[in-house]
Amino acid sequence: MFETNFSHASASPLPPNASIDLALELLHDFEFVIRLSPDCRGCKRIPPPTAKNGYPKTNATAPNGTTEDQTQYYEVEDDLPFMPKKFWSGGVKYTADFQPKEDGCDITVHAPGGFTSTNHWRILRETLHEEAMPTLERVKSKDLLHAETTGGGWYVQIISDARCNKTFVTIVKGFLKNSHAQLQAAFIEKLRAPPAQQRSRRPTLGRRKSSEF
């Protein structure tokens, strides 16, 4: 009754010399992806959630063919700079479910206050159909094996499906829009870095300022 669902999607072109193999490898590393945010204070792996009987939940098969045993669970500490100080201050800890995919990864965030967000990271290829505008299409794993691993026409896309209290929907929508741009820029920066720095160096983007509203 007091919550609402919404989505935000964005895509950024990868550099012409980017390695698609490396891009996918990086997206299969949760700690790498979550630390692309300059607001991340840290994260740690946690056990899977348990059912009411105290045992781990059964590995059920999801509609996309994945199973829960492929899911990794983390606790993340974040500065939470986008929330107005009168509502929340001092950062926040939340849990995240991470699933690597053949063309990216899915990260579902469970934060205090009823906020949840599933963020779908994907590496897409731009295609041009006859008499049609260019479109971005998913590339199946068998096609990735035979695709050119460098060259133009590749994009990193984030689609966020979120749910939060209606009071904060305008704030969260603005945060997601800005966050997508910063995360994609940081990801591309890593792809451009020398191999020795691609995992070790934190993004150079500055921390976002807390909201004044």
Rosetta blueprint (number, residue, H / E / L):
1 M L
2 F L
3 E E
4 T E
5 N E
6 F E
7 S E
8 H E
9 A E
10 S E
11 A E
12 S E
13 P E
14 L L
15 P L
16 P L
17 N L
18 A L
19 S L
20 I H
21 D H
22 L H
23 A H
24 L H
25 E H
26 L H
27 L H
28 H L
29 D L
30 F H
31 E H
32 F H
33 V H
34 I H
35 R L
36 L L
37 S L
38 P L
39 D L
40 C E
41 R E
42 G E
43 C E
44 K E
45 R E
46 I L
47 P L
48 P L
49 P L
50 T E
51 A L
52 K L
53 N L
54 G L
55 Y L
56 P E
57 K L
58 T L
59 N L
60 A L
61 T E
62 A L
63 P L
64 N L
65 G L
66 T L
67 T E
68 E H
69 D H
70 Q H
71 T L
72 Q E
73 Y E
74 Y E
75 E E
76 V E
77 E E
78 D E
79 D L
80 L L
81 P L
82 F L
83 M L
84 P L
85 K L
86 K L
87 F L
88 W L
89 S L
90 G L
91 G L
92 V E
93 K E
94 Y E
95 T E
96 A E
97 D E
98 F E
99 Q E
100 P E
101 K E
102 E L
103 D L
104 G E
105 C E
106 D E
107 I E
108 T E
109 V E
110 H E
111 A L
112 P H
113 G H
114 G H
115 F L
116 T E
117 S E
118 T E
119 N E
120 H E
121 W E
122 R E
123 I E
124 L E
125 R E
126 E E
127 T E
128 L L
129 H L
130 E L
131 E L
132 A L
133 M L
134 P L
135 T E
136 L E
137 E E
138 R E
139 V L
140 K L
141 S H
142 K H
143 D H
144 L H
145 L H
146 H H
147 A L
148 E L
149 T L
150 T L
151 G L
152 G L
153 G L
154 W E
155 Y E
156 V E
157 Q E
158 I E
159 I E
160 S E
161 D E
162 A E
163 R E
164 C E
165 N E
166 K H
167 T H
168 F H
169 V H
170 T H
171 I H
172 V H
173 K H
174 G H
175 F H
176 L H
177 K H
178 N H
179 S H
180 H H
181 A H
182 Q H
183 L H
184 Q H
185 A H
186 A H
187 F H
188 I H
189 E H
190 K H
191 L H
192 R H
193 A L
194 P L
195 P H
196 A H
197 Q H
198 Q L
199 R L
200 S L
201 R L
202 R L
203 P L
204 T L
205 L L
206 G L
207 R L
208 R L
209 K L
210 S L
211 S L
212 E L
213 F L
